[in-house]
Amino acid sequence: MRFTIGRGRLHGVSEMARNGEDVFGIALVMAGAVSAGAYTAGVVDFLFEALDAWERRKRSGADTPHHRVELRVLTGASAGAVTAAVLASALRDRGYPDPEAKTPSPLHRTWVELIDLGGLLGDGDLKARPEIRSLLNASCLDEIATEVMGRQPSTRSAQDWPAYVANPLQLYLTVTNLRGVPYSIYFQGETGSAYGMSLHADYMHFSLSPTGQTVSTAIPLGLADGLTGPWAELKDSALASAAFPVGLAARTLTRTGTLAYDSRLWPIPTAGPAKPEEPCVCQEEKTIAPAWPSPWPAQQPRGRWHYQFVNVDGGVANNEPFELARRCLAGQDGRNPRDAKEANRAVVMVDPFPSEAAVEFDYRAEEREGLFAVLPALLGAVTAQMRFKTEELELARSPEVFSRFIIAPTRWENAGGVQRRARFALAGGGLGGFAGFLAQPYRQHDYQLGRRNCQQFLRQHFLLDERNPLFRSWPEALRARFRSAGEGRSYLPIIPLFGTCAEDIPEPPWPQGKLGDIEVLRKRITARAEALVRAFTDTRVSSGWDRFLLKTGWRIMQWRKRLFGQDMVDPLIEAIQNDLRKRELL
């Protein structure tokens, strides 16, 4: 099967925005975060509160900048995908964001109040399905998603739709597709054999609209209540994206037909310009047909074929789905203007754990040649290589590019009367990002830090040259109020802050000593281990004698505390305490 090539753009939305130079489009990228989803939740909640406060001020008739900002694209991986799904469901409810803050936001409830290690160490998954699917209880995530996304929202009409959210709003949730999608390349001169490849860095594409509009092959999300139909598929896709390998259960998704893959657009490098004076167009977007069976099986109609695939964490293959967001935001234009005087849309990435590569000068190769050293190193190398994108690195660090921004954790502390950047910004950043699940005060700290960092980002960094057409209607009084200077230029904020959003959010106090009773944690870990052993012996061991030996060995391990003063989970508890102590949380 050869390539089937067509032309187009990745479901572009720039052409769908209302006309006029006074509109600025945003694509929000939410990276994988584990428990630091609480930080992302804080950032997103403040962003929406700022947009809503500004919109309400416009309607009041006050002296206010009247350009518009429009959120057009949401992309997310892992915890970022969960945040995107919860946010989409919250937008069905006219109470989000709540200007009176009478109740916690759906994002705060999800990431700060509901998710906790107590639930993750429960045995609900093993009761419902005795086979071991993961070390932690992932069924509690289904319960949280059902509670937060499945509530009956207020009836929202198209007239209630926020002016700062596009219609439709597009969502891309990344997944790591373990089944894969086959592709074949036939080179010139081939005689029947092909070079085969398999796609595993997959995504699910949805569109949310109050009027039923949709784009291309996106799964349409209307304003229907509850978790039926496409909303159930959105929930399942978010949990599939968050299925941390081994730790959380893998998830199965189903697509009907092959259209989602047959119509998918790919950036293809092109030749340079025909003439030296012409601008260089480096790539085009084209469809490439997968190597589906040929002829197609008659008993499985192609348009109704149920393609099922098992997924793990979307962050494994694409933890920061920046390029998806950029291409969607660019639309038919193919690129987003970068100069501070011309930019009219931007990708904003929220990344609680921006990767920082470092050279290990004490690297001892002879100590890393063993099997148990090579296997984790191999997994880390493959994952890091899939995330290595030289063009994005170069453009993101350029001070001349105003079409891409990042919000990452920054915390300041007082050291002898001098303010300095803290070594650790997130309380939940320890234990590979799982530390936040240990205690709600850790997650509450990170949520508040996200709010503060977002406020500072909007005030100090999310700016454009004041000569940008976006600000053409600003009177001088407003310019003088919001103008900031730097590098010989004058800048104005893309999203000005008003009301309580303009009041400084204080640095949240570091939650030292807030872990709680370590013995409770010990008991929960022990109980989860016991449940896993029971499930393993009941489902994987057929011999009654072998089951007896396993259970006897387990009891002996439990008796170690009485006989030798050491519990079987003591090494794990010690590792947790050491990590928290290093971060000055104990």
C-alpha positions as semicolon CSV with decimal commas, in nm:
position;residue;x (nm);y (nm);z (nm)
1;M;0,000;0,000;0,000
2;R;0,145;0,334;-0,103
3;F;0,103;0,676;0,054
4;T;-0,227;0,845;-0,024
5;I;-0,151;1,214;-0,009
6;G;-0,384;1,511;0,015
7;R;-0,339;1,870;0,127
8;G;-0,487;2,073;0,407
9;R;-0,430;2,219;0,752
10;L;-0,465;2,070;1,096
11;H;-0,826;2,160;1,176
12;G;-0,733;2,528;1,181
13;V;-0,934;2,768;1,391
14;S;-0,787;3,107;1,311
15;E;-1,033;3,148;1,024
16;M;-1,322;3,073;1,261
17;A;-1,247;3,363;1,494
18;R;-1,440;3,682;1,453
19;N;-1,276;3,916;1,204
20;G;-1,070;4,208;1,319
21;E;-0,715;4,284;1,426
22;D;-0,822;4,329;1,787
23;V;-0,856;3,956;1,857
24;F;-0,574;3,753;2,011
25;G;-0,599;3,373;1,992
26;I;-0,459;3,139;2,257
27;A;-0,380;2,769;2,256
28;L;-0,332;2,633;2,607
29;V;-0,095;2,338;2,644
30;M;-0,102;2,147;2,973
31;A;0,188;1,910;3,023
32;G;0,200;1,594;3,231
33;A;0,219;1,672;3,601
34;V;0,122;1,372;3,824
35;S;0,013;1,532;4,156
36;A;0,130;1,873;4,035
37;G;-0,195;1,883;3,842
38;A;-0,287;2,097;4,143
39;Y;-0,040;2,360;4,017
40;T;-0,189;2,350;3,665
41;A;-0,537;2,380;3,816
42;G;-0,433;2,696;4,001
43;V;-0,289;2,848;3,683
44;V;-0,600;2,770;3,476
45;D;-0,844;2,888;3,743
46;F;-0,670;3,224;3,774
47;L;-0,646;3,263;3,395
48;F;-1,022;3,216;3,358
49;E;-1,098;3,441;3,653
50;A;-0,884;3,716;3,497
51;L;-1,057;3,681;3,160
52;D;-1,399;3,679;3,325
53;A;-1,325;3,983;3,543
54;W;-1,210;4,174;3,235
55;E;-1,521;4,070;3,039
56;R;-1,752;4,180;3,321
57;R;-1,575;4,515;3,335
58;K;-1,632;4,559;2,961
59;R;-2,004;4,497;3,008
60;S;-2,019;4,748;3,292
61;G;-1,917;5,028;3,056
62;A;-1,605;5,118;3,253
63;D;-1,295;5,256;3,086
64;T;-1,148;4,926;2,973
65;P;-0,937;4,785;2,688
66;H;-1,180;4,645;2,435
67;H;-0,960;4,411;2,234
68;R;-1,052;4,047;2,277
69;V;-0,865;3,735;2,382
70;E;-1,006;3,405;2,266
71;L;-0,911;3,058;2,393
72;R;-0,923;2,840;2,084
73;V;-0,733;2,520;2,161
74;L;-0,673;2,301;2,467
75;T;-0,414;2,024;2,454
76;G;-0,312;1,805;2,743
77;A;-0,104;1,504;2,836
78;S;-0,159;1,288;3,144
79;A;-0,262;1,520;3,429
80;G;-0,294;1,798;3,170
81;A;-0,547;1,588;2,979
82;V;-0,752;1,537;3,296
83;T;-0,744;1,913;3,357
84;A;-0,859;1,981;3,000
85;A;-1,150;1,736;3,034
86;V;-1,263;1,878;3,369
87;L;-1,234;2,232;3,230
88;A;-1,446;2,142;2,928
89;S;-1,718;1,999;3,150
90;A;-1,701;2,307;3,374
91;L;-1,762;2,531;3,074
92;R;-2,103;2,368;3,028
93;D;-2,195;2,531;3,359
94;R;-2,257;2,907;3,356
95;G;-2,120;2,909;3,713
96;Y;-1,760;2,867;3,590
97;P;-1,569;3,068;3,671
98;D;-1,762;3,170;3,982
99;P;-1,717;3,549;4,026
100;E;-1,836;3,525;4,385
101;A;-1,616;3,221;4,464
102;K;-1,896;3,065;4,667
103;T;-1,778;2,710;4,603
104;P;-1,443;2,557;4,509
105;S;-1,390;2,535;4,136
106;P;-1,420;2,193;3,966
107;L;-1,044;2,199;3,911
108;H;-0,971;2,275;4,277
109;R;-1,212;2,003;4,384
110;T;-1,050;1,751;4,150
111;W;-0,684;1,821;4,221
112;V;-0,682;1,947;4,579
113;E;-0,981;1,801;4,760
114;L;-1,072;1,466;4,603
115;I;-0,759;1,294;4,477
116;D;-0,553;1,153;4,763
117;L;-0,322;0,865;4,840
118;G;-0,590;0,715;5,062
119;G;-0,805;0,647;4,758
120;L;-0,511;0,535;4,544
121;L;-0,414;0,280;4,810
122;G;-0,767;0,141;4,841
123;D;-0,881;-0,193;4,698
124;G;-1,189;-0,089;4,501
125;D;-1,028;-0,196;4,172
126;L;-0,952;-0,545;4,301
127;K;-1,304;-0,591;4,436
128;A;-1,457;-0,496;4,102
129;R;-1,203;-0,696;3,898
130;P;-0,970;-0,925;4,093
131;E;-0,698;-0,927;3,826
132;I;-0,406;-0,694;3,904
133;R;-0,399;-0,407;3,654
134;S;-0,176;-0,162;3,841
135;L;0,006;-0,107;4,169
136;L;-0,236;0,170;4,268
137;N;-0,614;0,172;4,275
138;A;-0,713;0,353;3,955
139;S;-1,086;0,301;4,012
140;C;-1,088;0,599;4,249
141;L;-1,003;0,818;3,948
142;D;-1,318;0,698;3,771
143;E;-1,519;0,792;4,079
144;I;-1,364;1,139;4,093
145;A;-1,416;1,198;3,720
146;T;-1,778;1,085;3,744
147;E;-1,844;1,315;4,038
148;V;-1,679;1,622;3,888
149;M;-1,772;1,581;3,520
150;G;-2,101;1,400;3,561
151;R;-2,284;1,653;3,776
152;Q;-2,592;1,811;3,626
153;P;-2,484;2,158;3,512
154;S;-2,698;2,466;3,467
155;T;-2,856;2,499;3,125
156;R;-2,623;2,704;2,910
157;S;-2,722;2,852;2,577
158;A;-2,513;3,002;2,302
159;Q;-2,587;3,348;2,445
160;D;-2,424;3,244;2,774
161;W;-2,106;3,122;2,608
162;P;-1,804;3,321;2,732
163;A;-1,678;3,572;2,479
164;Y;-1,322;3,462;2,558
165;V;-1,382;3,098;2,454
166;A;-1,397;3,003;2,085
167;N;-1,698;2,831;1,932
168;P;-1,601;2,556;1,884
169;L;-1,325;2,505;2,138
170;Q;-1,092;2,227;2,026
171;L;-0,939;1,970;2,261
172;Y;-0,651;1,731;2,190
173;L;-0,569;1,469;2,455
174;T;-0,252;1,267;2,392
175;V;-0,239;0,892;2,455
176;T;0,028;0,627;2,407
177;N;-0,144;0,373;2,183
178;L;0,007;0,030;2,261
179;R;-0,165;-0,140;1,966
180;G;-0,032;0,113;1,723
181;V;-0,138;0,218;1,373
182;P;0,058;0,064;1,083
183;Y;0,223;0,270;0,809
184;S;0,432;0,157;0,512
185;I;0,679;0,341;0,292
186;Y;0,761;0,220;-0,058
187;F;1,085;0,370;-0,185
188;Q;1,157;0,434;-0,551
189;G;1,281;0,119;-0,718
190;E;1,111;-0,113;-0,468
191;T;1,004;-0,456;-0,587
192;G;0,722;-0,534;-0,348
193;S;0,871;-0,495;-0,001
194;A;0,804;-0,195;0,219
195;Y;0,957;-0,019;0,516
196;G;0,705;-0,063;0,795
197;M;0,642;0,175;1,085
198;S;0,390;0,191;1,368
199;L;0,235;0,504;1,521
200;H;0,202;0,499;1,901
201;A;0,209;0,872;1,989
202;D;-0,165;0,907;1,935
203;Y;-0,430;1,160;2,039
204;M;-0,807;1,197;2,078
205;H;-0,963;1,506;1,922
206;F;-1,282;1,670;2,053
207;S;-1,464;1,996;1,987
208;L;-1,692;2,174;2,235
209;S;-1,964;2,401;2,098
210;P;-2,281;2,559;2,240
211;T;-2,433;2,565;1,891
212;G;-2,336;2,222;1,764
213;Q;-2,051;2,339;1,542
214;T;-1,763;2,098;1,493
215;V;-1,453;2,061;1,281
216;S;-1,340;1,781;1,055
217;T;-1,313;1,446;1,235
218;A;-1,335;1,584;1,590
219;I;-1,573;1,413;1,831
220;P;-1,846;1,675;1,897
221;L;-1,925;1,776;2,254
222;G;-2,252;1,959;2,298
223;L;-2,402;2,105;2,613
224;A;-2,577;1,783;2,715
225;D;-2,570;1,698;3,083
226;G;-2,394;1,413;3,257
227;L;-2,146;1,164;3,117
228;T;-2,321;1,007;2,823
229;G;-2,206;0,961;2,465
230;P;-1,912;1,182;2,366
231;W;-1,873;1,313;2,723
232;A;-1,814;0,958;2,845
233;E;-1,557;0,919;2,567
234;L;-1,387;1,241;2,679
235;K;-1,367;1,112;3,037
236;D;-1,225;0,778;2,924
237;S;-0,971;0,951;2,699
238;A;-0,852;1,173;2,984
239;L;-0,808;0,874;3,216
240;A;-0,627;0,685;2,937
241;S;-0,389;0,977;2,899
242;A;-0,325;0,970;3,276
243;A;-0,261;0,595;3,298
244;F;0,087;0,619;3,449
245;P;0,264;0,294;3,345
246;V;0,251;0,021;3,612
247;G;0,129;0,271;3,872
248;L;-0,219;0,325;3,721
249;A;-0,425;0,087;3,511
250;A;-0,403;0,098;3,132
251;R;-0,724;0,201;2,953
252;T;-0,897;0,080;2,638
253;L;-1,038;0,328;2,386
254;T;-1,243;0,256;2,075
255;R;-1,268;0,439;1,746
256;T;-1,539;0,357;1,493
257;G;-1,416;0,343;1,136
258;T;-1,081;0,462;1,004
259;L;-1,165;0,825;0,922
260;A;-0,977;0,965;1,223
261;Y;-0,652;0,821;1,086
262;D;-0,720;0,843;0,711
263;S;-0,786;1,219;0,742
264;R;-0,507;1,298;0,989
265;L;-0,271;1,568;0,865
266;W;0,106;1,546;0,903
267;P;0,373;1,817;0,862
268;I;0,582;1,712;0,562
269;P;0,914;1,889;0,480
270;T;0,915;2,057;0,141
271;A;1,178;2,178;-0,099
272;G;1,311;2,532;-0,077
273;P;1,172;2,827;-0,279
274;A;1,194;2,824;-0,657
275;K;1,361;3,164;-0,649
276;P;1,606;3,294;-0,384
277;E;1,394;3,603;-0,317
278;E;1,084;3,399;-0,234
279;P;1,008;3,315;0,129
280;C;1,095;2,960;0,228
281;V;0,797;2,737;0,308
282;C;0,955;2,458;0,510
283;Q;0,661;2,220;0,532
284;E;0,314;2,134;0,412
285;E;0,044;1,936;0,589
286;K;-0,072;1,626;0,407
287;T;-0,275;1,315;0,475
288;I;-0,093;0,983;0,479
289;A;-0,312;0,676;0,468
290;P;-0,223;0,401;0,718
291;A;-0,130;0,056;0,586
292;W;-0,473;-0,095;0,652
293;P;-0,542;-0,449;0,522
294;S;-0,584;-0,473;0,147
295;P;-0,829;-0,600;0,047
296;W;-1,037;-0,489;0,344
297;P;-1,211;-0,779;0,529
298;A;-1,570;-0,798;0,404
299;Q;-1,705;-0,903;0,744
300;Q;-1,584;-0,576;0,904
301;P;-1,723;-0,274;0,713
302;R;-1,451;-0,011;0,704
303;G;-1,674;0,277;0,810
304;R;-1,811;0,086;1,110
305;W;-1,500;-0,107;1,213
306;H;-1,446;-0,091;1,589
307;Y;-1,076;-0,022;1,632
308;Q;-0,990;-0,088;1,997
309;F;-0,652;-0,005;2,146
310;V;-0,501;-0,019;2,494
311;N;-0,334;0,300;2,617
312;V;-0,093;0,414;2,883
313;D;0,011;0,763;2,989
314;G;0,007;1,010;2,700
315;G;0,315;1,170;2,853
316;V;0,527;0,867;2,764
317;A;0,522;0,955;2,393
318;N;0,427;1,324;2,405
319;N;0,433;1,490;2,747
320;E;0,410;1,845;2,611
321;P;0,181;1,843;2,304
322;F;0,306;2,183;2,193
323;E;0,322;2,115;1,820
324;L;-0,039;1,992;1,805
325;A;-0,153;2,317;1,963
326;R;0,070;2,533;1,742
327;R;-0,046;2,378;1,417
328;C;-0,412;2,394;1,517
329;L;-0,381;2,757;1,623
330;A;-0,198;2,852;1,301
331;G;-0,480;2,712;1,087
332;Q;-0,471;2,803;0,719
333;D;-0,187;3,047;0,774
334;G;0,051;2,764;0,854
335;R;0,249;2,972;1,102
336;N;0,189;3,211;1,388
337;P;0,342;3,560;1,358
338;R;0,632;3,585;1,603
339;D;0,732;3,950;1,620
340;A;0,611;4,155;1,917
341;K;0,459;4,414;1,681
342;E;0,272;4,154;1,471
343;A;0,183;3,857;1,694
344;N;-0,192;3,790;1,703
345;R;-0,198;3,446;1,864
346;A;0,024;3,241;2,091
347;V;0,071;2,899;2,244
348;V;0,090;2,910;2,625
349;M;0,230;2,599;2,790
350;V;0,173;2,519;3,158
351;D;0,450;2,281;3,262
352;P;0,499;2,202;3,632
353;F;0,809;1,997;3,554
354;P;0,996;2,158;3,262
355;S;1,278;1,918;3,179
356;E;1,627;2,030;3,265
357;A;1,904;1,821;3,113
358;A;2,231;1,805;3,304
359;V;2,567;1,640;3,246
360;E;2,665;1,389;3,513
361;F;3,033;1,450;3,577
362;D;3,052;1,160;3,824
363;Y;2,909;0,916;3,567
364;R;3,070;0,573;3,613
365;A;2,998;0,357;3,311
366;E;3,120;0,035;3,473
367;E;2,849;0,067;3,737
368;R;2,574;0,106;3,477
369;E;2,631;-0,192;3,252
370;G;2,422;-0,440;3,452
371;L;2,077;-0,550;3,342
372;F;1,891;-0,372;3,623
373;A;2,076;-0,050;3,550
374;V;2,036;-0,065;3,171
375;L;1,659;-0,132;3,164
376;P;1,546;0,188;3,345
377;A;1,813;0,387;3,161
378;L;1,681;0,254;2,829
379;L;1,323;0,355;2,913
380;G;1,442;0,701;3,018
381;A;1,651;0,744;2,703
382;V;1,368;0,641;2,468
383;T;1,121;0,873;2,643
384;A;1,365;1,166;2,644
385;Q;1,450;1,116;2,276
386;M;1,081;1,121;2,177
387;R;1,051;1,456;2,355
388;F;1,364;1,605;2,194
389;K;1,255;1,880;1,953
390;T;1,537;2,109;1,842
391;E;1,318;2,365;1,661
392;E;1,093;2,417;1,963
393;L;1,396;2,456;2,189
394;E;1,549;2,721;1,966
395;L;1,229;2,923;1,921
396;A;1,120;2,900;2,285
397;R;1,445;3,051;2,411
398;S;1,446;3,336;2,158
399;P;1,360;3,678;2,309
400;E;1,225;3,782;1,969
401;V;0,949;3,519;1,956
402;F;0,614;3,631;2,099
403;S;0,402;3,341;1,976
404;R;0,498;3,091;2,245
405;F;0,512;3,126;2,622
406;I;0,554;2,900;2,924
407;I;0,426;2,914;3,282
408;A;0,643;2,707;3,514
409;P;0,670;2,695;3,896
410;T;0,867;2,975;4,058
411;R;0,885;3,026;4,433
412;W;1,083;3,286;4,627
413;E;1,201;3,261;4,986
414;N;1,363;3,494;5,236
415;A;1,722;3,402;5,321
416;G;1,877;3,636;5,572
417;G;1,669;3,930;5,456
418;V;1,744;3,861;5,088
419;Q;1,484;3,726;4,847
420;R;1,613;3,434;4,644
421;R;1,463;3,170;4,418
422;A;1,377;2,863;4,623
423;R;1,548;2,536;4,535
424;F;1,214;2,352;4,533
425;A;0,905;2,529;4,405
426;L;0,642;2,257;4,434
427;A;0,556;2,078;4,756
428;G;0,424;1,787;4,550
429;G;0,730;1,762;4,329
430;G;0,904;1,487;4,526
431;L;0,881;1,111;4,473
432;G;0,870;1,155;4,098
433;G;0,577;1,394;4,123
434;F;0,367;1,167;4,348
435;A;0,446;1,350;4,674
436;G;0,143;1,576;4,642
437;F;-0,086;1,277;4,691
438;L;0,053;1,231;5,043
439;A;-0,116;1,537;5,196
440;Q;-0,376;1,793;5,095
441;P;-0,169;2,088;5,232
442;Y;0,097;2,003;4,970
443;R;-0,161;2,022;4,690
444;Q;-0,318;2,338;4,833
445;H;0,025;2,505;4,835
446;D;0,088;2,411;4,473
447;Y;-0,259;2,529;4,368
448;Q;-0,203;2,871;4,528
449;L;0,146;2,892;4,377
450;G;-0,010;2,826;4,038
451;R;-0,249;3,116;4,090
452;R;0,033;3,347;4,195
453;N;0,261;3,242;3,908
454;C;-0,020;3,294;3,656
455;Q;-0,086;3,643;3,790
456;Q;0,281;3,736;3,763
457;F;0,300;3,584;3,415
458;L;0,005;3,789;3,288
459;R;0,143;4,103;3,447
460;Q;0,514;4,074;3,360
461;H;0,557;3,837;3,066
462;F;0,242;3,797;2,857
463;L;0,303;4,126;2,675
464;L;0,335;4,267;2,325
465;D;0,491;4,577;2,177
466;E;0,240;4,860;2,227
467;R;0,258;4,930;1,852
468;N;0,087;4,595;1,790
469;P;-0,252;4,645;1,618
470;L;-0,413;4,458;1,907
471;F;-0,388;4,779;2,111
472;R;-0,499;5,021;1,841
473;S;-0,810;5,133;2,033
474;W;-0,633;5,189;2,368
475;P;-0,654;5,554;2,483
476;E;-0,340;5,712;2,623
477;A;-0,473;5,703;2,981
478;L;-0,498;5,323;2,967
479;R;-0,161;5,293;2,799
480;A;-0,002;5,499;3,074
481;R;-0,169;5,283;3,339
482;F;-0,052;4,947;3,200
483;R;0,264;5,035;3,004
484;S;0,590;4,865;3,097
485;A;0,932;4,920;2,943
486;G;1,212;4,683;2,856
487;E;1,496;4,650;2,605
488;G;1,417;4,985;2,446
489;R;1,051;4,901;2,386
490;S;0,720;4,976;2,551
491;Y;0,486;4,685;2,617
492;L;0,119;4,639;2,703
493;P;-0,047;4,332;2,857
494;I;-0,245;4,095;2,638
495;I;-0,474;4,022;2,935
496;P;-0,505;4,326;3,168
497;L;-0,592;4,253;3,531
498;F;-0,892;4,409;3,703
499;G;-1,077;4,380;4,032
500;T;-0,953;4,121;4,278
501;C;-0,735;3,970;4,005
502;A;-0,522;4,284;4,018
503;E;-0,458;4,242;4,392
504;D;-0,126;4,074;4,462
505;I;-0,155;3,706;4,547
506;P;0,091;3,638;4,831
507;E;0,353;3,364;4,818
508;P;0,191;3,062;4,988
509;P;0,371;2,944;5,304
510;W;0,579;2,631;5,259
511;P;0,379;2,339;5,411
512;Q;0,654;2,208;5,636
513;G;0,533;1,956;5,896
514;K;0,197;1,901;5,722
515;L;0,239;1,536;5,626
516;G;0,014;1,397;5,898
517;D;0,042;1,063;6,077
518;I;0,309;0,849;5,910
519;E;0,160;0,538;6,074
520;V;-0,163;0,589;5,881
521;L;0,038;0,594;5,560
522;R;0,224;0,280;5,665
523;K;-0,103;0,093;5,730
524;R;-0,249;0,198;5,396
525;I;0,059;0,082;5,204
526;T;0,057;-0,250;5,390
527;A;-0,313;-0,301;5,325
528;R;-0,267;-0,232;4,952
529;A;0,026;-0,476;4,937
530;E;-0,184;-0,744;5,107
531;A;-0,467;-0,690;4,861
532;L;-0,225;-0,722;4,566
533;V;-0,081;-1,046;4,705
534;R;-0,429;-1,192;4,754
535;A;-0,532;-1,095;4,402
536;F;-0,214;-1,243;4,255
537;T;-0,249;-1,576;4,436
538;D;-0,619;-1,602;4,350
539;T;-0,584;-1,522;3,979
540;R;-0,232;-1,626;3,879
541;V;-0,150;-1,927;4,095
542;S;-0,348;-2,240;4,009
543;S;-0,183;-2,488;4,247
544;G;-0,326;-2,500;4,598
545;W;0,020;-2,590;4,734
546;D;0,179;-2,288;4,564
547;R;-0,093;-2,061;4,703
548;F;-0,024;-2,199;5,050
549;L;0,349;-2,130;5,017
550;L;0,293;-1,776;4,892
551;K;0,050;-1,690;5,170
552;T;0,282;-1,845;5,430
553;G;0,575;-1,643;5,299
554;W;0,362;-1,329;5,315
555;R;0,275;-1,397;5,680
556;I;0,642;-1,448;5,762
557;M;0,721;-1,110;5,609
558;Q;0,447;-0,955;5,824
559;W;0,593;-1,115;6,138
560;R;0,929;-0,945;6,079
561;K;0,812;-0,646;6,279
562;R;0,753;-0,859;6,585
563;L;1,064;-1,076;6,544
564;F;1,323;-0,825;6,423
565;G;1,164;-0,484;6,476
566;Q;1,150;-0,411;6,104
567;D;0,834;-0,387;5,898
568;M;0,833;-0,494;5,533
569;V;0,740;-0,141;5,420
570;D;1,004;0,029;5,635
571;P;1,246;0,082;5,341
572;L;0,967;0,254;5,143
573;I;0,862;0,471;5,437
574;E;1,225;0,565;5,494
575;A;1,268;0,663;5,128
576;I;0,955;0,880;5,146
577;Q;1,074;1,051;5,464
578;N;1,422;1,111;5,322
579;D;1,279;1,273;5,009
580;L;1,043;1,497;5,209
581;R;1,325;1,585;5,450
582;K;1,545;1,689;5,157
583;R;1,267;1,922;5,045
584;E;1,227;2,064;5,398
585;L;0,873;1,930;5,428
586;L;0,938;1,731;5,746
